[in-house]
Each structure stands twice: as structure tokens, then as C-alpha cells.
Amino acid sequence: MQFTRIAMIARWKPLHLGQAAVLRALCNGAGHALIGVGSSNRYNLRNPFTLAETESMLRLALPDFTNYEIIPVPDLDDGPRWRAMVKEMFGSLDAFVTDNPYVANLMKDDYRLMRPVDWLDPSEHLRIDGTTVRVLMANGEGWQDWVPPRVAQFIEENKLDERFRREFGLETLAMQIRTMDG
């Protein structure tokens, strides 16, 4: 696949191996990739890294690429307003990549939608998500195996994993228990 302009919005908190593979594929498959950092205005349980920290993780995962742009995309708590904002920020696109059903429904009339797995060779498919990585991080073990090595190093050197456990660890584990009991 070769496109001129493609975009994907995700929270990337933290950027995991599955997302890194998709981002590499997007950069390889397009002249210009627009990488939206969703919830860029939030710092909470689901968004435990700042915009600057998330941007650093994205850059660390794409050291061989220059054909991308990172765009902060704030939450507005209003789907139609968010859709209009995204259209204005991203402009004309060949494809909009998302695996989020809510976002796909919002954007379906404006862009050609593609799923992240559409961009990957089957050998690169990983069953991992940010919530699982955050649960592992809350437990303090094994999360490093699910993020790119340079991202794990960045998180550890800046003690972001320790901050996460201190600020959101117990709440993350409690939420996982509630989900399992659900």
C-alpha cells in the first residue's frame, strides 16, 4: 500500500509493541503519516503519561523515520465537536486508521477507514493493548517485554513506571479485578 497522507489517533499510553509495528507500517506505506495523540489534555488512570512523555515514546519508536507528524488531539467530551476538530486538524487524507468503534463511527462519513491490522503482515500481529501493559506495570513486572526496548528504557530512566505505580497502580489493579468479576 502506498498513500500520500494517512492518520491514526490513539492514546499510546504507553506505546506498546503492537502499536509500534503499526506506526512503522504507516510510515512505510505513506508519504506522510499523521500520528494523533488522543486524550492529549488528560492525565489520569487511562492517560498516565503527559503529552511530552508520549511524544518522546513515539519518537523513540520511530528512529528511522522522518515522514510523520505528531498532533495532540484533546478530548472534548462531545463526539460531533471532536469529529469537526479532527477534520480541521488533519485535513484531506487517503485513509484514517482506527480500531476504536466509537471513533470509526464518528469518522466514517469523512475518511476511508482502515484497521491497524490491515497494515501488518500476519507475523507482526500481537494481541496486546495499553490496558494490559498498564496492569503489568502496576504489578511491577513483565511490562518491559511488551513495549519497544527504547521506550522501556525511557520509562525506567525517567522513573515513569514508579510514578505510575505510586499514582495509579492500586486503582489500575482494582479496576482489573472489577472487570474480571464483572
C-alpha positions in Angstrom: 0.0 0.0 0.0 1.2 3.5 -0.8 -0.7 6.5 0.3 0.1 10.2 0.4 -1.5 11.1 3.7 -2.8 8.8 6.4 -3.6 9.4 10.0 -4.2 7.4 13.2 -5.2 8.6 16.6 -4.6 6.6 19.8 -3.6 7.3 23.3 -0.2 5.5 23.1 0.0 5.3 26.9 2.4 3.6 26.9 3.3 2.9 23.3 3.4 -0.9 23.0 4.9 -3.3 20.5 1.7 -3.8 18.5 1.3 0.0 18.1 5.0 0.4 17.2 4.6 -2.2 14.4 1.5 -0.3 13.1 3.3 3.0 13.2 6.3 1.6 11.2 3.9 0.2 8.7 2.1 3.5 8.3 5.4 5.4 7.9 6.5 2.8 5.3 3.1 2.9 3.5 2.6 6.7 3.2 4.4 9.8 2.1 3.3 11.5 5.4 1.8 9.9 8.5 -0.2 12.0 11.0 0.0 10.5 14.4 -2.6 11.9 16.7 -2.1 11.7 20.5 -5.6 11.2 21.8 -6.6 12.5 25.2 -3.7 14.9 25.0 -5.3 17.1 27.6 -5.9 14.3 30.1 -3.7 13.0 32.9 -5.5 10.2 34.7 -5.8 6.4 35.2 -6.2 5.8 31.4 -3.8 8.5 30.4 -0.9 8.2 32.9 1.8 9.9 30.8 2.0 13.5 29.8 1.8 14.7 26.2 5.5 15.4 26.2 6.3 11.9 27.6 4.0 10.3 25.0 5.6 12.3 22.2 9.1 11.1 23.4 7.9 7.5 23.3 6.6 7.9 19.8 9.9 9.4 18.5 11.9 6.6 20.3 9.8 4.0 18.5 10.3 5.6 15.0 14.1 6.4 14.9 14.4 5.5 11.2 11.5 7.7 10.0 11.1 11.5 9.4 7.8 11.4 7.4 5.5 11.7 10.3 4.0 14.5 12.4 2.7 14.2 16.0 -0.5 16.0 16.6 -2.1 16.5 20.0 -5.8 15.7 19.9 -7.6 16.7 23.1 -10.8 15.1 24.4 -13.8 17.4 24.2 -16.4 15.1 25.7 -18.5 15.8 22.7 -18.3 13.5 19.7 -19.6 15.8 17.0 -17.4 18.7 18.1 -14.4 16.3 18.3 -15.1 15.0 14.8 -15.2 18.6 13.4 -11.9 19.4 15.2 -10.2 16.3 13.8 -11.3 17.1 10.3 -9.9 20.6 10.7 -6.7 19.4 12.2 -6.0 16.5 9.8 -7.5 17.8 6.6 -7.6 15.7 3.5 -6.5 12.1 4.0 -6.2 8.9 1.9 -7.1 6.8 4.9 -7.9 7.1 8.6 -6.7 4.2 10.7 -8.6 3.2 13.8 -9.6 0.1 15.8 -11.9 2.1 18.0 -15.6 1.5 17.1 -16.7 4.9 18.5 -14.1 6.8 16.5 -14.8 4.8 13.4 -18.5 5.6 13.7 -17.7 9.3 14.1 -15.2 9.4 11.1 -16.9 7.0 8.7 -18.5 9.7 6.5 -15.3 11.8 6.3 -12.5 9.4 5.6 -11.7 6.0 4.2 -11.4 3.8 7.3 -8.8 1.1 7.7 -8.0 -1.1 10.7 -4.4 -1.2 12.1 -4.2 -4.9 11.3 -4.8 -4.1 7.6 -1.3 -2.6 7.6 0.5 -5.5 9.2 2.0 -8.8 8.0 0.3 -11.6 9.9 3.6 -12.3 11.5 3.5 -8.9 13.2 0.0 -9.3 14.8 0.3 -9.1 18.6 -2.6 -9.5 21.0 -1.7 -6.7 23.4 -3.3 -3.5 24.4 -2.4 -0.5 26.6 -4.6 -1.6 29.5 -2.8 -4.9 29.7 0.6 -3.1 29.7 -0.6 -0.8 32.4 -1.8 -3.7 34.6 1.6 -5.3 34.2 3.3 -2.0 35.1 1.0 -1.7 38.1 2.2 -5.2 39.2 5.8 -4.0 38.6 6.8 -6.9 36.4 7.0 -8.0 32.8 5.6 -4.8 31.2 9.0 -4.2 29.6 8.6 -7.2 27.3 5.5 -5.5 25.7 7.0 -2.1 24.8 9.9 -1.3 22.4 13.2 -1.5 24.2 14.0 2.2 23.8 10.6 3.0 25.2 11.1 0.7 28.2 14.5 2.4 28.8 12.9 5.9 28.6 10.2 4.9 31.1 12.6 3.3 33.5 15.3 6.1 33.3 12.7 8.7 34.0 11.1 6.6 36.7 7.7 6.9 35.0 6.9 3.3 35.9 7.4 4.2 39.6 5.3 7.3 39.3 2.6 5.3 37.6 2.6 2.7 40.3 2.5 5.4 43.0 -0.3 7.4 41.4 -2.4 4.8 39.6 -1.2 1.4 40.5 -3.7 0.3 43.1 -6.6 1.8 41.1 -5.4 0.0 37.9 -5.3 -3.3 39.8 -8.7 -2.7 41.4 -10.2 -1.9 38.0 -8.8 -5.1 36.6 -10.3 -7.1 39.4 -13.7 -5.5 38.9 -13.5 -6.2 35.2 -12.7 -9.9 35.9 -15.6 -10.2 38.4 -17.9 -8.2 36.0 
